[in-house]
Amino acid sequence: MKKTMLSLAVGAVLSASVAVAAPLEGEKTYEMLFRNGTLDTVARDAELVYSRTVSNSLKPEAAERDTGAVALSFREGEAVMAMLEFRQDGKHRALGTFPASVGNPMIMYFYETVVRDMAEAAGGSPFYIRNRVKEALVKPSDITAGEAVIDGKTVETRTIRMMPFEGDPNVDRMRGFGDLELRVTMSDAVPGWYMSLEAEAAGGEVYSNTLAFDRLDTAQ
C-alpha cells in the first residue's frame, strides 16, 4: 500500500486554545455523530487506517489483545460496502461489512467495543450498558470547537463529550466505569470525518480506548 494525502499525529492534535462549549440539542448530537455521507468523497480504491490503543487495569490481557490497527476499505458491487478489518502483528481479522452510503461505520465499531470492554472488565449486562450508551447519543450535549494541525495546516475541529452513566443508580457497582466519558472529535479536513474517538474511565486509570485516524492509503 502507498500512503497518500494525509497523516495525522493525534497525540498533539488539539490546540491549547479551544472555544467555549456550546449546547447542542439531542437530535443534533446524534446527527453529527452519525453524519451521513462521510465516505462519499473517499476514493473507492482508498483505505482509511485508524490506530486503536487500549489500556484496562481490570483486564490487562484484553488491552493487549485489542491494541492494533483498524482499516476501512471498500468493496464495489450493486451497493458499495465499507469493510472493517483489525490488524495486529501481521494478522488480519474481519470485523464486519456495512453500506458505505450510510456513513463511516467506525463510530458503531467504537461504541460496541466500549460496551464489550466494560461488560468484560466490570461485569454487568451488556444490554444495560448498551442502552445507557444509546441514550447518551440522543441527549443534549456540549460541542467544543477547537483546532488541529494536519500536515502543517491548522484546521477546525468539533468535539462532543458524553457521560452515559452520570446519575446512574448503579454507579457504585461498576468498578470504576461509573464516570465513563466518551469523546468524539470530528473535522471536515479528515477523510471519513472522525479524527478520534475516545473512552476513559477514572481518568484513564481504569480504562481507556482511543481510536484515532492515522492515515489514508491507496493501492499501488
C-alpha positions as CSV (number, residue, x, y, z in Angstrom):
1,M,0.0,0.0,0.0
2,K,1.1,3.6,-0.6
3,K,0.5,6.4,1.9
4,T,-1.1,9.5,0.4
5,M,-2.8,12.8,1.2
6,L,-2.8,12.9,4.9
7,S,-1.1,11.7,8.0
8,L,-2.2,12.8,11.5
9,A,-0.3,12.7,14.8
10,V,-3.3,12.6,17.2
11,G,-1.1,12.8,20.3
12,A,-0.6,16.5,19.7
13,V,-3.6,17.3,17.6
14,L,-5.7,19.7,19.6
15,S,-4.8,23.3,20.0
16,A,-4.4,24.7,23.5
17,S,-6.8,27.5,22.6
18,V,-10.3,25.9,22.5
19,A,-13.5,27.8,22.1
20,V,-16.2,27.7,24.9
21,A,-18.5,24.7,24.6
22,A,-21.9,25.4,23.1
23,P,-25.1,23.5,23.8
24,L,-26.3,21.0,21.2
25,E,-29.8,19.5,21.1
26,G,-30.1,15.7,21.4
27,E,-31.2,15.2,17.8
28,K,-28.4,17.4,16.5
29,T,-25.9,15.5,18.7
30,Y,-26.9,12.2,17.0
31,E,-27.0,13.7,13.5
32,M,-23.4,15.0,14.0
33,L,-22.1,11.8,15.5
34,F,-23.7,9.6,12.9
35,R,-23.3,12.0,10.0
36,N,-24.4,10.7,6.6
37,G,-22.2,10.8,3.5
38,T,-18.9,10.9,5.4
39,L,-17.4,8.3,3.0
40,D,-18.8,9.8,-0.2
41,T,-15.7,11.7,-1.1
42,V,-13.2,8.9,-0.3
43,A,-11.8,7.2,-3.3
44,R,-13.1,3.6,-3.6
45,D,-9.5,2.3,-4.0
46,A,-8.5,4.0,-0.8
47,E,-8.1,2.6,2.7
48,L,-8.6,4.6,5.9
49,V,-6.4,3.3,8.7
50,Y,-7.0,4.0,12.4
51,S,-4.9,3.1,15.4
52,R,-6.6,1.5,18.3
53,T,-4.9,1.8,21.7
54,V,-6.5,0.2,24.8
55,S,-5.5,0.1,28.4
56,N,-7.5,-1.8,31.0
57,S,-6.3,-2.2,34.6
58,L,-9.1,-4.7,35.4
59,K,-8.3,-7.0,32.4
60,P,-4.8,-6.2,31.0
61,E,-4.8,-9.2,28.7
62,A,-7.8,-7.8,26.9
63,A,-6.0,-4.5,26.3
64,E,-3.1,-6.3,24.8
65,R,-5.5,-8.3,22.6
66,D,-7.3,-5.2,21.3
67,T,-4.5,-2.8,20.6
68,G,-3.7,-2.6,16.9
69,A,-4.9,-1.0,13.7
70,V,-8.4,-0.9,12.2
71,A,-8.6,-0.5,8.4
72,L,-11.6,0.6,6.4
73,S,-11.7,-0.4,2.7
74,F,-14.4,-0.6,0.0
75,R,-15.9,-3.4,-2.0
76,E,-17.6,-2.5,-5.2
77,G,-20.9,-4.1,-6.2
78,E,-24.5,-3.3,-6.7
79,A,-24.1,-1.3,-3.5
80,V,-20.7,-0.1,-2.3
81,M,-19.8,-1.7,1.0
82,A,-17.3,-0.5,3.7
83,M,-15.3,-3.3,5.2
84,L,-13.6,-3.1,8.6
85,E,-10.6,-5.2,9.4
86,F,-8.5,-5.5,12.6
87,R,-4.7,-5.9,12.2
88,Q,-2.1,-6.9,14.7
89,D,1.3,-8.4,14.4
90,G,0.8,-9.2,10.7
91,K,-2.6,-11.0,11.3
92,H,-5.9,-9.7,9.9
93,R,-9.4,-10.3,11.2
94,A,-12.6,-9.2,9.6
95,L,-14.8,-7.1,11.8
96,G,-17.9,-6.5,9.6
97,T,-19.3,-5.1,6.4
98,F,-21.6,-2.1,6.2
99,P,-23.3,0.0,3.4
100,A,-20.9,2.8,2.5
101,S,-23.7,5.1,1.6
102,V,-24.9,5.4,5.2
103,G,-21.6,6.8,6.6
104,N,-18.5,5.8,8.3
105,P,-19.1,2.7,10.4
106,M,-16.1,3.3,12.6
107,I,-18.3,5.0,15.2
108,M,-20.5,2.0,15.5
109,Y,-17.5,-0.2,15.9
110,F,-16.1,2.1,18.6
111,Y,-19.2,2.2,20.7
112,E,-19.6,-1.6,20.5
113,T,-16.1,-2.2,21.7
114,V,-16.6,0.1,24.6
115,V,-19.8,-1.8,25.6
116,R,-18.0,-5.1,25.3
117,D,-14.9,-4.0,27.1
118,M,-16.9,-2.6,30.0
119,A,-19.0,-5.8,30.3
120,E,-15.9,-8.0,30.2
121,A,-14.0,-5.9,32.8
122,A,-16.6,-4.7,35.2
123,G,-19.3,-7.3,34.8
124,G,-23.0,-6.5,34.4
125,S,-25.3,-6.8,31.5
126,P,-24.0,-5.7,28.1
127,F,-27.6,-4.9,27.2
128,Y,-27.9,-2.4,30.1
129,I,-24.6,-0.8,29.2
130,R,-25.5,-0.5,25.5
131,N,-28.8,1.1,26.4
132,R,-27.2,3.7,28.6
133,V,-24.7,4.5,25.8
134,K,-27.6,4.7,23.2
135,E,-29.4,7.1,25.5
136,A,-26.3,9.3,25.7
137,L,-26.2,9.6,22.0
138,V,-29.6,11.3,21.8
139,K,-29.3,13.6,24.9
140,P,-28.5,17.3,24.6
141,S,-24.7,17.7,24.9
142,D,-22.0,20.3,24.6
143,I,-19.9,20.7,21.5
144,T,-16.5,22.2,21.8
145,A,-14.8,24.0,18.9
146,G,-11.0,23.6,18.6
147,E,-8.1,23.3,16.2
148,A,-5.8,20.7,15.0
149,V,-2.6,20.7,12.9
150,I,-2.7,18.4,9.9
151,D,0.2,18.3,7.5
152,G,1.3,21.7,8.8
153,K,-2.1,23.3,8.3
154,T,-4.4,24.4,11.1
155,V,-8.0,23.1,10.7
156,E,-11.2,23.4,12.7
157,T,-12.4,20.6,14.8
158,R,-15.5,19.9,16.9
159,T,-15.7,17.6,19.9
160,I,-18.7,16.1,21.6
161,R,-18.4,14.7,25.1
162,M,-20.9,12.3,26.8
163,M,-21.2,10.7,30.2
164,P,-23.5,7.7,29.8
165,F,-23.7,6.7,33.5
166,E,-24.0,10.2,35.0
167,G,-26.6,9.9,37.7
168,D,-27.0,6.1,37.2
169,P,-28.1,4.4,40.5
170,N,-25.7,1.5,39.8
171,V,-22.5,3.6,39.6
172,D,-21.0,2.1,42.8
173,R,-21.2,-1.4,41.2
174,M,-19.3,-0.5,38.0
175,R,-15.8,-1.0,39.3
176,G,-14.5,2.4,38.2
177,F,-16.5,2.7,35.0
178,G,-19.3,4.8,36.5
179,D,-17.6,8.0,35.3
180,L,-17.0,6.7,31.8
181,E,-16.6,9.6,29.4
182,L,-16.9,9.3,25.6
183,R,-15.4,11.9,23.3
184,V,-15.7,12.2,19.6
185,T,-13.6,14.7,17.7
186,M,-14.6,15.4,14.1
187,S,-13.3,17.5,11.2
188,D,-14.2,18.1,7.6
189,A,-10.5,18.1,6.9
190,V,-10.1,14.4,7.9
191,P,-11.2,11.7,5.4
192,G,-14.1,9.8,6.9
193,W,-15.0,12.7,9.3
194,Y,-13.7,11.2,12.6
195,M,-10.4,12.4,13.9
196,S,-10.5,10.5,17.2
197,L,-13.0,8.5,19.3
198,E,-12.0,8.2,22.9
199,A,-13.4,6.5,26.0
200,E,-12.0,6.9,29.5
201,A,-13.0,5.6,33.0
202,A,-11.4,7.0,36.1
203,G,-9.4,9.4,34.0
204,G,-7.9,6.6,32.1
205,E,-6.5,4.8,35.2
206,V,-9.1,2.0,35.0
207,Y,-9.8,2.0,31.3
208,S,-9.0,3.9,28.1
209,N,-9.8,3.2,24.5
210,T,-8.7,5.5,21.7
211,L,-9.5,5.0,18.0
212,A,-7.6,7.7,16.1
213,F,-7.3,8.4,12.4
214,D,-3.8,7.6,11.3
215,R,-3.6,7.8,7.5
216,L,-5.2,7.3,4.1
217,D,-3.6,4.7,1.9
218,T,-4.2,3.9,-1.7
219,A,-3.3,0.8,-3.7
220,Q,0.0,0.9,-5.6
